[in-house]
Amino acid sequence: MFTGVPLASGKSEIFEIVLQFMPDWVQIPVLVLIVLLVVGSWAFKLKRKIDRRRARRQGQAVQVPVQHGQGRGADYLGPYAPQQQPQQPSGADFLGAYAPQQPQGNRPA
């Protein structure tokens, strides 16, 4: 039974193995790039959050990205989307001349 330090996650073990196969002069720049990517993503998220807050305070419309699985195809087409058709008649409206006639006195105004 192992009673020492708990094992690292699988991702970190794979990361360490990949780093071990790299030469020493490549390991440091790779680590620096990874750190820069993480810090850059944090800065980008913070900037977006600040921009949304400023837009809300000024009463401007805020662009919210559509999450995966939301919206319809026409939402992504923009000006190329087909125009909405007027509501098609249905039921008795669609029967036209074949619809039952209402008595003269009961017609709506």
C-alpha positions in Angstrom: 0.0 0.0 0.0 1.2 3.5 -0.9 1.3 5.9 2.0 3.4 8.8 0.5 2.3 11.8 -1.4 -0.9 11.4 -3.4 -0.4 10.6 -7.1 -0.7 13.4 -9.6 -3.5 13.5 -12.1 -3.1 11.7 -15.4 -2.8 15.0 -17.3 0.1 16.2 -15.3 1.9 12.9 -15.6 1.5 13.0 -19.4 2.7 16.6 -19.4 5.8 15.6 -17.4 6.6 12.7 -19.6 6.4 14.9 -22.7 8.6 17.5 -21.1 11.2 14.8 -20.2 11.6 13.9 -23.9 12.3 17.4 -24.9 15.8 18.8 -24.7 16.6 21.2 -21.8 16.8 24.3 -24.1 13.2 23.6 -25.3 11.6 22.9 -21.9 11.9 26.4 -20.6 10.4 28.2 -23.6 7.5 25.6 -23.7 6.7 26.2 -20.1 6.9 30.0 -20.6 4.5 29.8 -23.6 2.0 27.7 -21.6 2.1 30.2 -18.7 1.6 33.1 -21.1 -1.4 31.3 -22.7 -3.0 30.8 -19.3 -2.3 34.4 -18.1 -3.5 35.8 -21.5 -6.7 33.8 -21.4 -7.4 35.2 -17.9 -6.7 38.7 -19.1 -9.0 38.3 -22.1 -11.8 37.0 -19.9 -11.3 39.9 -17.5 -11.4 42.4 -20.3 -14.6 41.0 -21.7 -16.2 41.1 -18.3 -15.2 44.7 -17.8 -16.5 45.6 -21.3 -19.8 44.0 -20.6 -20.1 45.8 -17.2 -19.3 49.1 -18.9 -21.9 48.5 -21.7 -24.6 47.6 -19.1 -23.9 50.8 -17.2 -24.1 52.9 -20.3 -27.2 51.2 -21.6 -25.7 49.8 -24.7 -26.5 46.4 -26.3 -24.2 43.7 -25.2 -23.0 41.0 -27.7 -23.5 37.6 -26.0 -21.9 34.7 -27.8 -24.3 31.9 -28.7 -23.4 28.8 -26.9 -23.1 25.5 -28.7 -26.6 24.0 -29.4 -28.5 27.2 -29.0 -30.1 29.2 -31.8 -31.2 28.2 -35.3 -29.4 28.2 -38.6 -31.0 31.5 -39.6 -29.5 33.1 -36.5 -26.0 32.7 -37.9 -26.8 33.8 -41.5 -27.4 37.4 -40.6 -28.5 39.4 -43.7 -28.3 36.3 -45.8 -31.1 34.6 -43.8 -34.4 34.1 -45.6 -37.1 36.6 -44.9 -39.8 35.6 -42.5 -43.0 34.6 -44.4 -46.3 36.1 -43.2 -48.4 33.8 -41.1 -50.1 31.2 -43.2 -53.9 30.9 -42.7 -55.0 27.6 -41.1 -58.2 25.9 -40.1 -61.4 27.5 -41.4 -59.4 30.5 -42.7 -57.6 28.2 -45.1 -60.9 26.8 -46.4 -61.7 30.0 -48.3 -64.9 29.7 -50.2 -65.5 26.2 -48.7 -65.7 27.5 -45.1 -69.1 27.4 -43.4 -71.0 30.6 -43.8 -72.0 32.6 -40.7 -75.5 34.0 -40.4 -75.9 37.6 -41.4 -76.8 38.8 -37.9 -73.8 37.2 -36.1 -70.9 38.6 -38.1 -68.2 40.2 -36.0 -67.7 43.9 -36.6 
